[in-house]
């Protein structure tokens, strides 16, 4: 927990009762700041439901981000072995120290973010975040938390989600996986054939392909023990998961490889041939499952096309 020096506020004329009535967001004399995202969960029945659905064992050590005044923390301490709290507001730290030692992990998220975590192929919110999270974890939505359960109420509803790491973890390089998924979700509602026709995509993949070929021919280079740094992230700078999606209806003609460029055209044919071979040319990222992405990555890798 982070501490700090606290300024002693001057009492308002009319005493503590007047101060409380002037600011309805007081709890134990602490004013809450919306600008810092301070929304205190106040519904005891909802807190009990969160504890019940979280599946906490008596041997669990729990991490809570932003415990506030400790309403949820108290129940987490009762359910688990111990709680570790992370709180930036020194006033809240003092309140927690006054009530008890420790903190807990609360998966209270903005509802849209939570629904992206659990989204399935075909869902509107299905995105790179969904695919990557579900590759490594089993994610389930436990319950919706209405904004009126907090003080002061935030502008959006929240959700409680459970994220359980998969054991064993999938035998795939996450950098390689994310490189592919990043490209695919750059324009998730376009076909993969359209996405992989883009000059920027083909240029980076061809550069990576040639570098790997050169390493394989080198006595000291080996595909198994060498990782090539390719900035695939530049392909998705304007299509971050939590921001506005790129307009999939715009004209693609200026983005495709020109027919006159023979070398680039040959590599383009190679990529499109692989997509057709795997049955992916006319498919859309927004509809692909984990198994589909795994198969697509395998098709590319076997042909020497890599994404990290």
Backbone bond lengths (Angstrom), bond angles and torsions (degrees), N, CA, C in turn:
res aa  C-N    CA-C-N  psi(-1)  N-CA   C-N-CA  omega(-1)  CA-C   N-CA-C  phi
1 X - - - 1.459 - - 1.515 109.85 -
2 X 1.307 116.03 148.44 1.451 120.68 179.27 1.512 109.79 -99.70
3 X 1.317 116.10 133.28 1.455 120.03 179.08 1.508 110.58 -111.17
4 X 1.321 117.75 -174.82 1.450 120.73 179.79 1.502 110.86 175.11
5 X 1.331 114.58 170.50 1.452 120.10 179.57 1.518 109.46 -75.95
6 X 1.310 116.95 136.48 1.458 121.55 -177.07 1.507 109.91 -112.04
7 X 1.332 115.27 128.89 1.454 119.37 175.39 1.516 110.08 -78.08
8 X 1.289 115.09 135.95 1.455 119.39 176.96 1.517 107.92 -83.02
9 X 1.328 116.29 118.32 1.453 119.85 -177.25 1.518 111.10 -79.37
10 X 1.333 114.77 141.97 1.456 119.46 178.27 1.520 109.94 -70.69
11 X 1.329 118.03 136.66 1.460 120.39 -179.90 1.515 110.97 -66.91
12 X 1.351 115.64 143.60 1.455 120.69 177.01 1.530 109.54 -75.45
13 X 1.321 115.71 151.81 1.471 119.19 177.26 1.517 109.83 -63.06
14 X 1.084 130.79 129.21 1.442 129.58 -177.86 1.510 111.21 108.04
15 X 1.333 116.81 0.43 1.455 119.78 172.25 1.511 112.82 82.11
16 X 1.344 114.60 -176.29 1.451 120.83 -175.40 1.512 111.92 -66.27
17 X 1.324 117.47 -30.96 1.456 120.07 179.55 1.507 110.88 -63.69
18 X 1.340 117.01 -41.75 1.461 121.02 178.99 1.514 110.80 -65.80
19 X 1.343 116.52 -38.40 1.463 120.37 179.64 1.517 110.28 -63.84
20 X 1.330 116.16 -41.02 1.456 119.97 -178.50 1.516 111.17 -66.40
21 X 1.351 116.39 -39.70 1.454 118.97 -179.51 1.522 111.45 -71.83
22 X 1.350 116.56 -30.38 1.464 120.30 179.18 1.519 111.08 -71.51
23 X 1.329 117.19 -31.40 1.457 121.50 179.10 1.524 108.88 -125.69
24 X 1.321 118.42 104.67 1.460 121.39 -176.36 1.516 113.49 -71.72
25 X 1.344 119.02 -4.54 1.454 121.78 -176.13 1.526 112.57 -98.06
26 X 1.303 117.97 23.66 1.457 121.06 177.44 1.527 109.52 -86.31
27 X 1.309 115.61 143.01 1.460 121.73 170.16 1.516 106.16 -143.82
28 X 1.310 115.59 112.68 1.454 118.88 -176.45 1.505 111.59 63.96
29 X 1.340 117.97 29.06 1.456 121.55 178.48 1.507 114.32 83.39
30 X 1.357 118.63 6.83 1.467 121.49 -177.95 1.523 109.73 -104.22
31 X 1.350 118.67 119.35 1.467 120.45 175.37 1.528 109.77 -79.28
32 X 1.322 117.32 141.08 1.459 121.90 -179.76 1.523 109.93 -98.46
33 X 1.337 115.94 141.51 1.455 121.53 -178.04 1.528 110.11 -110.49
34 X 1.329 117.17 112.56 1.463 120.67 178.11 1.523 111.37 -61.85
35 X 1.334 116.19 -31.87 1.465 119.97 -178.64 1.523 111.88 -62.53
36 X 1.330 116.86 -22.67 1.467 121.93 178.31 1.523 111.47 -99.58
37 X 1.337 115.78 7.94 1.459 119.17 179.44 1.512 113.49 71.26
38 X 1.322 117.47 27.82 1.464 121.11 -177.51 1.527 109.85 -87.61
39 X 1.321 114.97 103.06 1.458 122.17 176.53 1.527 106.65 -130.95
40 X 1.318 117.14 110.58 1.458 122.26 -172.25 1.520 110.41 -89.06
41 X 1.340 116.11 124.83 1.458 121.32 177.62 1.521 108.74 -69.35
42 X 1.334 116.61 120.59 1.463 120.13 -171.01 1.528 113.60 -114.60
43 X 1.334 118.31 -12.76 1.461 121.77 -176.02 1.527 110.54 -83.74
44 X 1.354 119.30 108.98 1.469 121.13 -176.73 1.525 113.24 -64.72
45 X 1.333 117.89 -33.23 1.462 120.36 179.09 1.525 110.67 -67.67
46 X 1.329 116.56 -37.83 1.461 120.71 177.67 1.525 110.60 -67.35
47 X 1.312 116.92 -39.53 1.469 120.85 177.10 1.519 109.95 -59.95
48 X 1.339 117.06 -44.42 1.470 120.83 178.53 1.530 110.98 -61.93
49 X 1.337 117.11 -38.06 1.464 121.15 179.62 1.522 110.95 -66.18
50 X 1.335 116.59 -41.52 1.469 120.91 177.72 1.527 110.42 -60.44
51 X 1.315 116.35 -44.62 1.468 120.81 179.51 1.522 110.52 -62.63
52 X 1.330 115.91 -44.22 1.470 121.01 -177.83 1.523 111.65 -62.53
53 X 1.346 116.98 -42.93 1.462 121.22 -175.71 1.527 113.53 -82.84
54 X 1.311 117.87 -14.97 1.469 120.60 -176.79 1.520 113.04 -74.48
55 X 1.333 117.20 -17.36 1.464 119.98 177.75 1.512 113.81 67.69
56 X 1.323 117.23 33.64 1.465 121.62 -179.09 1.526 110.24 -72.61
57 X 1.336 116.22 133.58 1.461 121.88 175.86 1.522 110.13 -96.98
58 X 1.310 115.85 158.26 1.465 120.49 -177.95 1.520 112.24 -65.81
59 X 1.341 117.42 -16.32 1.472 121.58 -179.68 1.533 112.59 -96.90
60 X 1.322 117.64 -0.04 1.466 121.47 -175.34 1.527 112.35 -77.68
61 X 1.340 114.94 139.59 1.466 121.65 169.55 1.526 106.27 -99.40
62 X 1.318 117.35 124.10 1.462 122.22 -169.20 1.523 110.80 -110.83
63 X 1.339 115.93 139.88 1.463 122.35 175.44 1.523 108.76 -109.14
64 X 1.320 117.29 127.76 1.468 121.53 177.02 1.524 109.30 -118.20
65 X 1.310 115.34 125.86 1.459 121.51 178.05 1.522 108.35 -96.79
66 X 1.326 116.84 118.36 1.457 120.35 179.58 1.513 112.95 72.00
67 X 1.322 119.06 63.74 1.467 121.88 -176.96 1.521 114.32 -71.23
68 X 1.336 116.61 -17.52 1.465 118.81 -179.44 1.516 111.76 63.65
69 X 1.332 116.05 -129.04 1.471 120.17 -179.00 1.523 112.50 -88.73
70 X 1.339 117.85 -1.16 1.459 120.12 172.18 1.508 116.90 95.59
71 X 1.329 118.80 16.77 1.463 119.79 179.92 1.527 112.17 -62.82
72 X 1.333 116.24 -45.25 1.461 120.02 177.03 1.523 110.77 -76.86
73 X 1.312 116.25 -34.21 1.467 121.71 -178.59 1.524 111.75 -56.00
74 X 1.305 116.17 -41.94 1.466 121.42 -178.14 1.525 110.85 -57.98
75 X 1.329 116.63 -45.77 1.465 120.60 -179.21 1.528 111.77 -71.06
76 X 1.333 116.06 -33.24 1.461 119.52 177.96 1.520 111.24 -66.36
77 X 1.312 115.95 -38.44 1.463 120.48 177.12 1.521 111.10 -62.85
78 X 1.317 115.81 -36.64 1.464 119.99 179.38 1.528 111.25 -69.95
79 X 1.345 117.06 -31.61 1.464 120.86 -175.18 1.526 113.39 -87.11
80 X 1.340 117.93 -36.01 1.457 121.13 -174.57 1.516 113.57 -107.58
81 X 1.335 115.04 -175.89 1.467 120.89 179.98 1.518 110.87 -75.88
82 X 1.332 116.40 -46.30 1.461 121.05 179.17 1.519 109.13 -158.47
83 X 1.332 115.47 166.22 1.457 121.53 -177.19 1.526 109.47 -130.42
84 X 1.328 115.80 136.45 1.463 122.06 174.71 1.524 107.20 -112.43
85 X 1.335 117.35 123.13 1.463 120.79 -175.31 1.515 111.99 -109.26
86 X 1.323 116.53 141.48 1.465 122.60 174.85 1.527 107.40 -121.00
87 X 1.331 116.36 112.68 1.464 121.90 -176.95 1.521 109.68 -137.29
88 X 1.329 117.33 128.97 1.459 122.04 -177.83 1.523 113.50 -89.15
89 X 1.314 117.21 -25.84 1.462 121.29 -175.90 1.529 110.03 -83.60
90 X 1.340 118.67 114.05 1.469 120.88 -177.34 1.526 112.98 -60.08
91 X 1.320 117.71 -26.84 1.469 119.66 178.24 1.522 110.28 -67.30
92 X 1.330 115.70 -39.70 1.457 120.24 178.39 1.528 110.89 -69.24
93 X 1.340 115.55 -36.52 1.468 119.86 178.27 1.525 110.20 -58.58
94 X 1.322 116.43 -46.12 1.464 120.38 179.33 1.521 111.33 -63.44
95 X 1.326 116.42 -38.21 1.464 120.08 178.53 1.526 110.93 -64.76
96 X 1.338 116.18 -41.56 1.462 120.57 178.30 1.522 111.44 -65.60
97 X 1.329 115.98 -42.62 1.460 119.74 178.55 1.523 110.99 -63.87
98 X 1.322 115.14 -32.68 1.460 118.95 178.34 1.527 110.96 -68.14
99 X 1.329 116.04 -37.57 1.463 120.06 -176.00 1.528 112.53 -84.08
100 X 1.339 117.02 -42.84 1.468 121.56 -177.68 1.521 109.85 -173.18
101 X 1.311 116.04 174.61 1.463 122.19 176.82 1.527 107.99 -100.92
102 X 1.332 118.12 136.20 1.458 121.32 173.57 1.515 114.29 110.69
103 X 1.353 116.53 179.73 1.470 123.15 177.62 1.526 112.12 -154.80
104 X 1.381 117.97 -166.40 1.468 119.80 -177.41 1.512 114.15 -154.35
105 X 1.318 116.08 169.67 1.466 119.55 -178.39 1.515 110.99 -98.20
106 X 1.316 116.13 115.37 1.459 121.87 178.64 1.518 109.65 -108.90
107 X 1.329 116.94 120.38 1.463 120.87 178.26 1.522 110.79 -89.53
108 X 1.320 117.25 46.77 1.455 120.23 176.99 1.517 107.79 -86.56
109 X 1.298 115.75 114.84 1.454 121.04 -175.59 1.520 109.80 -126.77
110 X 1.323 115.81 158.98 1.453 118.05 169.16 1.523 107.25 -56.01
111 X 1.315 116.51 136.85 1.459 120.77 -170.70 1.532 112.18 -58.34
112 X 1.340 117.82 -41.64 1.462 119.37 -177.96 1.521 111.11 -62.52
113 X 1.340 116.77 -40.92 1.463 120.28 178.25 1.524 110.12 -62.34
114 X 1.335 116.26 -43.92 1.462 120.87 179.91 1.524 110.98 -61.96
115 X 1.330 116.95 -40.86 1.457 120.32 -178.72 1.525 111.61 -70.57
116 X 1.334 117.78 -25.74 1.464 120.44 173.48 1.530 110.15 -66.99
117 X 1.315 116.68 -35.91 1.461 120.55 -179.70 1.524 111.71 -62.12
118 X 1.333 116.71 -37.91 1.466 121.00 -174.22 1.529 112.84 -101.39
119 X 1.343 118.23 -0.20 1.467 121.71 -176.41 1.530 111.56 -60.40
120 X 1.323 115.65 146.41 1.461 123.03 -179.80 1.530 109.92 -111.12
121 X 1.353 117.08 162.79 1.464 119.81 178.60 1.528 111.30 -52.31
122 X 1.325 116.23 131.86 1.456 121.10 -178.79 1.511 113.77 97.79
123 X 1.347 117.44 -19.77 1.462 120.75 177.35 1.526 109.79 -71.79
124 X 1.322 116.55 149.20 1.465 121.18 -179.76 1.525 111.91 -59.08
125 X 1.336 117.04 -38.01 1.463 121.19 -175.66 1.534 113.42 -89.23
126 X 1.330 117.67 2.26 1.467 121.15 179.27 1.521 109.06 -63.28
127 X 1.341 117.04 126.71 1.460 121.03 -172.43 1.527 110.02 -154.02
128 X 1.312 115.49 -176.16 1.466 121.06 179.24 1.527 111.46 -57.41
129 X 1.333 116.63 -39.09 1.462 120.45 177.67 1.524 110.82 -59.13
130 X 1.332 117.48 -42.21 1.466 121.99 179.12 1.526 110.44 -60.53
131 X 1.331 115.94 -49.17 1.462 121.66 -175.63 1.528 111.06 -64.17
132 X 1.328 117.06 -46.51 1.462 120.51 -177.75 1.523 112.19 -68.09
133 X 1.329 116.84 -41.77 1.464 120.07 179.84 1.521 110.73 -63.64
134 X 1.328 116.30 -44.25 1.460 120.38 -176.77 1.522 113.00 -76.30
135 X 1.333 117.31 -15.51 1.465 120.00 172.50 1.517 110.15 -66.18
136 X 1.333 116.30 -41.83 1.463 121.71 -172.85 1.522 113.87 -99.39
137 X 1.344 117.67 -15.34 1.464 119.91 -172.64 1.520 111.74 -142.69
138 X 1.335 114.16 159.49 1.456 121.13 167.48 1.522 106.62 -95.91
139 X 1.314 116.37 121.92 1.462 121.20 -174.85 1.521 109.72 -116.91
140 X 1.317 116.65 132.37 1.463 120.40 177.64 1.521 110.06 -136.42
141 X 1.314 114.92 142.17 1.466 121.36 178.20 1.524 108.05 -89.09
142 X 1.330 116.90 122.25 1.461 120.74 -175.60 1.519 112.35 -91.46
143 X 1.324 117.73 -51.92 1.454 119.78 179.05 1.515 111.79 -163.69
144 X 1.317 113.86 155.91 1.460 121.59 175.40 1.518 108.81 -88.39
145 X 1.336 116.64 140.16 1.461 122.29 178.97 1.524 108.11 -117.32
146 X 1.327 116.87 110.61 1.458 121.16 -179.77 1.515 112.17 -66.15
147 X 1.314 116.17 151.49 1.469 120.82 -176.07 1.526 112.78 -63.49
148 X 1.318 117.80 -25.40 1.467 120.53 -177.60 1.522 113.34 -75.38
149 X 1.339 116.74 -3.58 1.464 120.10 175.68 1.525 112.10 -83.62
150 X 1.336 116.96 -0.24 1.458 121.41 -179.70 1.522 110.41 -115.99
151 X 1.319 115.37 156.80 1.458 121.82 175.23 1.525 109.42 -129.15
152 X 1.331 120.58 119.18 1.466 126.83 -10.12 1.523 110.32 -70.38
153 X 1.335 118.62 154.64 1.466 120.23 -178.66 1.527 111.34 -66.98
154 X 1.345 118.46 131.94 1.470 120.91 176.53 1.527 110.13 -74.21
155 X 1.323 116.68 176.86 1.463 120.86 -178.59 1.523 112.57 -81.49
156 X 1.331 117.05 -16.40 1.463 120.34 -176.42 1.516 110.59 -127.54
157 X 1.338 115.94 158.32 1.455 121.08 173.57 1.526 109.23 -75.90
158 X 1.326 116.15 164.06 1.460 121.73 179.06 1.521 109.42 -121.88
159 X 1.318 116.06 175.06 1.456 121.73 176.66 1.515 109.46 -143.14
160 X 1.325 115.04 155.81 1.461 121.66 173.15 1.522 106.89 -109.53
161 X 1.329 116.67 124.06 1.459 121.18 179.32 1.520 109.65 -123.76
162 X 1.321 114.78 153.13 1.471 120.51 175.23 1.525 108.01 -111.90
163 X 1.336 116.45 128.83 1.460 122.15 178.74 1.527 108.07 -121.00
164 X 1.339 116.26 113.25 1.467 121.64 -179.23 1.527 109.40 -113.87
165 X 1.328 119.02 117.63 1.468 121.18 178.85 1.527 111.29 -58.74
166 X 1.326 116.55 137.94 1.461 121.03 178.11 1.525 110.08 -74.66
167 X 1.308 116.04 138.53 1.465 121.67 177.16 1.526 108.04 -130.99
168 X 1.349 116.38 122.07 1.469 127.33 -4.03 1.525 111.26 -74.87
169 X 1.331 116.01 163.39 1.450 120.80 176.71 1.537 109.51 -70.59
170 X 1.330 118.64 149.12 1.469 121.13 180.00 1.523 111.51 -60.26
171 X 1.322 115.67 143.20 1.470 120.84 -176.84 1.525 110.26 -85.34
172 X 1.324 115.73 69.53 1.461 121.69 178.29 1.524 107.98 -145.43
173 X 1.318 116.74 142.48 1.460 120.85 176.71 1.523 108.68 -67.52
174 X 1.335 116.78 122.24 1.465 118.84 -178.54 1.527 111.18 -65.90
175 X 1.335 117.40 -35.69 1.468 119.91 178.44 1.525 110.56 -62.43
176 X 1.326 115.57 -41.01 1.463 120.68 178.37 1.533 110.19 -65.68
177 X 1.318 115.16 -46.67 1.466 121.77 179.35 1.530 111.00 -59.43
178 X 1.329 116.11 -50.00 1.462 120.21 -176.67 1.527 111.49 -66.54
179 X 1.333 117.01 -32.38 1.456 119.70 176.95 1.521 111.50 -60.93
180 X 1.338 116.11 -43.27 1.464 120.63 177.92 1.525 111.21 -67.23
181 X 1.330 116.03 -48.43 1.469 120.69 -176.31 1.525 110.90 -62.94
182 X 1.326 116.61 -36.54 1.466 121.90 178.14 1.532 110.64 -57.74
183 X 1.325 115.77 -47.31 1.459 120.35 179.53 1.528 110.73 -63.83
184 X 1.326 115.51 -45.99 1.467 119.89 -176.00 1.525 112.32 -62.81
185 X 1.341 117.18 -37.35 1.460 119.93 -177.04 1.528 112.52 -92.33
186 X 1.335 116.58 6.57 1.457 119.05 173.32 1.531 109.60 -59.74
187 X 1.330 115.14 -36.49 1.472 121.39 176.94 1.525 106.23 -145.14
188 X 1.315 115.25 78.58 1.466 121.03 -165.44 1.525 114.66 -66.31
189 X 1.332 118.38 -21.10 1.458 119.94 -178.00 1.529 113.53 -95.77
190 X 1.331 116.16 0.94 1.459 120.97 172.65 1.532 108.72 -88.77
191 X 1.323 116.78 158.22 1.464 119.41 175.90 1.526 109.20 -70.32
192 X 1.325 115.77 155.49 1.465 119.34 178.47 1.532 110.25 -63.84
193 X 1.330 116.62 -32.44 1.459 119.61 176.87 1.514 111.62 -60.03
194 X 1.318 116.78 -38.82 1.465 121.25 178.25 1.522 111.41 -70.92
195 X 1.330 116.70 -42.03 1.469 121.23 -178.89 1.527 111.03 -62.60
196 X 1.337 116.48 -45.10 1.464 120.22 -175.46 1.530 112.84 -83.03
197 X 1.326 117.60 5.05 1.464 121.26 170.55 1.530 111.78 -89.41
198 X 1.312 117.15 -12.37 1.462 120.87 -175.79 1.534 111.08 -65.15
199 X 1.330 115.91 139.35 1.466 121.36 -179.73 1.523 111.83 -56.94
200 X 1.337 116.04 -44.52 1.468 119.59 -175.95 1.521 111.33 -63.06
201 X 1.320 116.74 -40.20 1.467 120.98 179.61 1.522 110.43 -67.24
202 X 1.319 116.58 -50.46 1.464 120.92 -178.01 1.523 112.02 -62.47
203 X 1.326 117.13 -38.18 1.462 121.07 -178.88 1.523 111.38 -61.73
204 X 1.318 116.29 -46.65 1.466 120.28 -178.37 1.525 111.16 -69.69
205 X 1.331 117.41 -42.09 1.464 120.18 -179.49 1.527 111.37 -65.96
206 X 1.343 116.61 -38.15 1.466 119.48 179.17 1.525 111.18 -67.65
207 X 1.316 116.57 -39.89 1.463 120.44 177.82 1.527 110.14 -61.78
208 X 1.310 116.46 -43.56 1.460 121.19 178.86 1.527 110.97 -65.25
209 X 1.319 116.22 -41.24 1.464 122.24 -179.38 1.529 111.07 -60.96
210 X 1.322 116.48 -45.43 1.466 120.85 -179.26 1.528 111.61 -68.47
211 X 1.324 116.13 -36.87 1.465 119.77 178.63 1.521 110.61 -64.15
212 X 1.322 116.11 -43.11 1.463 120.41 179.41 1.524 111.39 -66.87
213 X 1.312 117.16 -37.71 1.464 120.65 176.70 1.525 110.74 -62.05
214 X 1.323 116.20 -42.70 1.461 120.64 179.61 1.524 110.93 -63.50
215 X 1.317 116.70 -38.65 1.463 120.53 179.25 1.523 111.28 -66.88
216 X 1.320 116.19 -38.74 1.459 119.62 -179.94 1.525 111.40 -65.47
217 X 1.330 116.39 -30.62 1.461 120.60 179.17 1.524 112.31 -81.74
218 X 1.337 115.24 -16.65 1.459 119.45 -179.15 1.527 110.24 -80.62
219 X 1.303 117.28 146.72 1.466 121.11 179.57 1.518 111.74 -66.04
220 X 1.317 117.42 -34.19 1.457 120.64 -177.23 1.522 113.23 -94.12
221 X 1.314 117.86 -12.43 1.465 120.35 -176.91 1.509 110.95 -89.65
222 X 1.304 115.89 143.77 1.460 121.83 179.30 1.510 109.18 -146.33
223 X 1.303 117.08 132.00 1.461 121.18 -179.46 1.516 111.64 -64.14
224 X 1.342 115.72 -30.95 1.459 119.06 -176.37 1.514 113.26 -72.31
225 X 1.352 116.62 -34.39 1.464 117.27 -172.97 1.521 112.61 -113.32
226 X 1.331 117.63 11.00 1.456 120.26 -179.59 1.515 109.93 -121.21
227 X 1.324 116.11 131.17 1.462 120.60 177.46 1.516 109.04 -112.37
228 X 1.323 116.70 127.20 1.449 121.77 -178.47 1.516 109.07 -96.38
229 X 1.312 115.58 130.37 1.467 119.62 -179.38 1.522 109.07 -86.51
230 X 1.318 116.50 107.43 1.455 121.84 177.45 1.514 108.20 -120.07
231 X 1.321 116.26 129.61 1.458 120.34 -174.23 1.522 111.00 -82.43
232 X 1.332 116.28 68.69 1.454 120.83 177.63 1.518 110.68 -65.88
233 X 1.332 116.84 -23.82 1.467 120.16 -177.49 1.522 112.42 -60.36
234 X 1.339 117.35 -24.84 1.467 119.25 -179.24 1.520 111.82 -65.26
235 X 1.325 116.93 -19.71 1.458 120.24 -178.57 1.513 112.29 -73.91
236 X 1.332 117.38 -16.64 1.462 119.51 -173.90 1.509 113.28 -124.26
237 X 1.331 117.31 19.11 1.460 120.27 -177.53 1.515 112.36 -59.81
238 X 1.314 116.87 -30.86 1.463 119.66 -177.97 1.516 112.91 -97.98
239 X 1.329 116.65 10.35 1.467 119.48 -178.86 1.506 110.97 -135.39
240 X 1.311 118.04 50.72 1.452 121.47 178.67 1.517 109.79 -63.93
241 X 1.336 117.03 151.70 1.456 121.59 -174.20 1.514 113.82 -59.19
242 X 1.330 117.74 -35.16 1.452 119.81 -172.72 1.520 112.39 -101.85
243 X 1.338 117.37 14.16 1.459 120.91 177.07 1.519 109.22 -119.88
244 X 1.315 116.32 -175.11 1.463 121.06 -176.88 1.518 111.18 -64.75
245 X 1.345 116.80 137.24 1.454 121.59 178.73 1.533 109.62 -71.67
246 X 1.329 116.60 153.12 1.462 121.19 175.65 1.525 109.02 -67.10
247 X 1.326 116.78 144.89 1.456 121.85 -179.93 1.521 109.76 -67.98
248 X 1.335 116.80 112.01 1.455 121.39 -176.41 1.522 113.57 -80.47
249 X 1.327 116.92 -3.67 1.456 119.16 -177.88 1.525 112.63 -97.46
250 X 1.328 118.23 -0.88 1.460 119.85 -176.58 1.529 110.91 -71.88
251 X 1.315 115.66 162.74 1.457 121.78 -177.05 1.518 110.37 -71.42
252 X 1.355 116.30 135.02 1.460 120.95 -177.14 1.530 113.18 -101.58
253 X 1.324 117.58 -4.28 1.455 119.27 -170.65 1.518 113.19 -58.41
254 X 1.352 116.81 -39.73 1.458 119.69 -176.46 1.515 112.25 -76.95
255 X 1.336 116.77 -5.68 1.456 120.33 -176.72 1.526 111.87 -100.72
256 X 1.341 118.04 -10.64 1.447 121.08 -175.12 1.528 111.80 -88.76
257 X 1.315 115.23 160.38 1.462 121.47 179.70 1.521 109.88 -68.79
258 X 1.331 116.32 135.61 1.456 121.05 179.22 1.529 110.31 -73.05
259 X 1.321 115.98 142.72 1.463 121.25 -176.47 1.522 111.55 -62.44
260 X 1.331 117.56 -32.15 1.454 121.67 -176.73 1.515 114.29 -67.72
261 X 1.308 117.65 -20.68 1.464 121.92 -179.17 1.527 108.06 -84.14
262 X 1.338 116.72 94.66 1.465 121.92 -171.54 1.521 112.66 -62.80
263 X 1.334 117.01 -48.19 1.466 120.12 -177.43 1.520 111.36 -61.99
264 X 1.322 114.99 -47.26 1.460 119.13 179.81 1.519 110.55 -64.13
265 X 1.331 116.25 -37.17 1.459 120.73 180.00 1.524 111.02 -65.44
266 X 1.330 117.11 -38.31 1.467 121.01 177.84 1.526 111.02 -63.29
267 X 1.331 116.13 -43.45 1.463 119.13 -179.89 1.528 110.14 -67.86
268 X 1.312 116.07 -38.16 1.469 120.47 176.64 1.528 109.76 -59.46
269 X 1.330 117.09 -44.06 1.470 121.19 178.86 1.525 110.84 -61.77
270 X 1.331 115.88 -36.67 1.465 120.26 178.99 1.531 110.34 -63.90
271 X 1.337 116.17 -47.10 1.467 120.94 -179.12 1.523 110.98 -63.72
272 X 1.333 116.48 -47.33 1.466 120.24 -179.19 1.523 111.10 -65.87
273 X 1.342 116.04 -32.33 1.461 119.86 176.39 1.521 111.60 -64.48
274 X 1.338 116.09 -39.51 1.466 120.32 178.07 1.526 110.90 -66.06
275 X 1.330 116.36 -41.32 1.468 120.03 178.11 1.527 110.52 -62.07
276 X 1.331 115.81 -42.40 1.464 120.00 179.68 1.518 110.85 -67.16
277 X 1.327 116.23 -39.90 1.462 121.73 179.24 1.527 111.41 -59.29
278 X 1.328 115.97 -40.19 1.463 119.76 -179.26 1.518 113.71 -87.44
279 X 1.342 116.73 -2.39 1.458 120.11 -179.62 1.515 113.50 77.62
280 X 1.347 116.84 27.36 1.466 120.95 -174.81 1.527 114.37 -108.41
281 X 1.325 118.53 -8.92 1.468 120.61 -170.77 1.528 112.70 -56.92
282 X 1.318 117.18 -38.72 1.468 120.69 -176.37 1.526 113.13 -102.13
283 X 1.325 116.66 8.97 1.466 119.76 179.96 1.526 110.65 -90.60
284 X 1.337 115.76 159.85 1.462 122.48 -179.16 1.522 110.16 -115.75
285 X 1.326 115.58 142.60 1.467 120.84 -177.91 1.521 111.74 -57.86
286 X 1.327 116.67 -35.24 1.461 120.94 -176.75 1.520 112.97 -65.35
287 X 1.351 116.38 -12.11 1.465 120.28 -178.76 1.534 112.60 -111.56
288 X 1.332 117.76 -2.31 1.469 120.65 -174.87 1.522 111.99 -84.27
289 X 1.326 116.00 138.95 1.466 122.08 177.80 1.526 110.50 -89.92
290 X 1.331 116.36 176.65 1.464 121.22 175.50 1.526 110.28 -57.65
291 X 1.318 116.39 -43.42 1.463 121.13 -179.03 1.529 110.84 -64.09
292 X 1.338 116.27 -37.68 1.467 120.17 178.42 1.530 111.20 -63.51
293 X 1.333 116.12 -45.82 1.468 119.55 179.98 1.531 110.65 -64.86
294 X 1.334 116.70 -37.67 1.462 120.33 178.98 1.534 110.17 -64.18
295 X 1.324 115.96 -42.07 1.469 120.74 178.42 1.526 111.00 -65.26
296 X 1.337 116.71 -43.27 1.465 121.34 179.43 1.521 111.02 -61.29
297 X 1.322 116.87 -43.48 1.465 120.91 178.81 1.522 110.36 -62.73
298 X 1.327 116.53 -40.11 1.460 121.16 179.64 1.529 111.34 -64.04
299 X 1.326 116.96 -41.28 1.469 121.48 178.83 1.529 110.56 -60.56
300 X 1.322 116.16 -45.06 1.467 120.40 179.68 1.529 111.05 -66.78
301 X 1.327 117.09 -46.92 1.465 121.30 -176.48 1.528 111.98 -60.92
302 X 1.332 116.75 -40.57 1.465 120.46 -179.52 1.530 111.64 -64.03
303 X 1.329 115.90 -24.61 1.472 120.53 178.72 1.525 112.01 -94.98
304 X 1.335 116.59 7.38 1.461 120.44 178.05 1.512 114.77 84.86
305 X 1.329 117.74 12.92 1.464 121.96 178.50 1.522 108.34 -97.44
306 X 1.339 116.00 119.86 1.466 120.57 -177.47 1.528 110.64 -126.26
307 X 1.329 114.53 161.37 1.466 120.97 -172.53 1.525 113.27 -121.61
308 X 1.327 117.37 9.80 1.471 120.54 175.51 1.515 109.62 -152.39
